[in-house]
Amino acid sequence: MKILTTLQALLLTLPLLAVTGCDNKPAAAGQNSQQQDNRLGSAVTEALQRDAVFARSDINVMVSAAGQVTLSGTVASSEDKRRAAEIVQQVAGIKNVNNELDVVSPANPD
């Protein structure tokens, strides 16, 4: 009789376990991915700002899934463009840098 009661209790709790045991990992994974992208974006921006050339630059940073970074905006030389990508590539977690920076020479005031 005790086995029957235990079996009935188990059968009644299985549906509850199935409902409450549902995992919401896809949503949490999406949130974690967004948080990681935000952290990477901040790390990239900070790394660029630590370099005197880029401290007041017009560089926009966009981080997409899996450590993909796109740089856009303007820099003063081809060397600055190369250096910006090099700095970003050194940030932990960055897999690829898409360098869309435009080189715009500063105007000479005459």
C-alpha positions in Angstrom: 0.0 0.0 0.0 2.8 2.3 0.8 4.3 1.7 -2.6 1.0 2.6 -4.3 0.8 5.9 -2.3 4.4 6.8 -3.2 3.7 6.0 -6.9 0.6 8.2 -6.9 2.5 11.0 -5.3 5.2 10.7 -7.8 2.8 10.7 -10.7 1.1 13.8 -9.4 4.4 15.7 -8.9 5.9 14.8 -12.4 3.8 17.4 -14.2 4.8 20.0 -11.7 8.4 19.2 -12.1 8.1 19.3 -15.9 6.5 22.8 -15.7 8.8 24.3 -13.0 11.9 22.6 -14.4 11.6 24.4 -17.7 14.8 26.2 -18.4 14.9 29.7 -19.9 18.5 29.4 -21.1 18.0 30.9 -24.6 16.7 34.2 -23.2 19.5 34.2 -20.5 22.1 33.4 -23.2 20.8 36.3 -25.3 21.1 38.6 -22.3 24.5 37.4 -21.5 25.6 37.9 -25.1 24.3 41.5 -25.0 26.1 42.1 -21.7 29.3 40.7 -23.1 29.0 42.8 -26.2 28.5 45.9 -24.0 31.5 45.0 -21.9 33.6 44.5 -25.1 32.4 47.8 -26.5 33.4 49.6 -23.3 36.8 47.9 -23.2 37.5 48.8 -26.8 36.5 52.5 -26.2 38.7 52.7 -23.1 41.6 51.1 -25.0 41.3 53.7 -27.7 41.0 56.6 -25.3 44.2 55.5 -23.4 46.1 56.3 -26.6 46.8 60.0 -26.8 46.0 60.1 -30.5 42.6 58.7 -30.1 41.7 60.3 -26.7 39.5 62.9 -28.4 38.9 61.2 -31.7 35.7 60.7 -33.7 35.7 56.9 -33.7 32.5 55.0 -33.2 32.7 51.4 -31.9 30.0 48.8 -32.7 30.3 45.3 -31.3 28.3 42.5 -32.7 28.0 38.8 -31.9 31.1 36.7 -31.1 33.6 39.5 -30.7 33.1 41.2 -34.1 34.0 45.0 -33.9 33.3 47.6 -36.5 35.1 50.9 -36.3 33.7 53.9 -38.1 34.3 57.6 -38.1 37.3 59.7 -39.1 41.1 59.7 -38.3 43.8 62.0 -39.5 46.1 59.5 -41.3 46.4 56.0 -42.7 48.8 55.3 -39.8 46.1 56.3 -37.3 43.6 54.0 -39.0 46.0 51.1 -38.8 46.9 51.9 -35.2 43.3 52.0 -34.1 42.6 48.6 -35.5 45.8 47.3 -33.9 44.7 48.6 -30.5 41.3 47.1 -30.8 42.6 43.7 -31.9 44.6 43.5 -28.6 41.5 43.8 -26.5 40.7 40.4 -24.9 37.6 38.8 -26.5 37.9 40.6 -29.9 37.9 38.1 -32.8 37.7 40.4 -35.8 38.0 44.1 -36.5 36.1 45.6 -39.5 38.0 48.9 -40.0 35.7 51.4 -41.8 37.5 54.5 -40.6 37.8 57.3 -43.1 41.1 59.2 -43.3 40.4 62.9 -43.4 43.4 65.3 -43.3 43.0 68.2 -41.0 42.4 71.5 -42.8 45.3 73.9 -42.9 44.3 77.3 -41.5 46.0 79.9 -43.8 
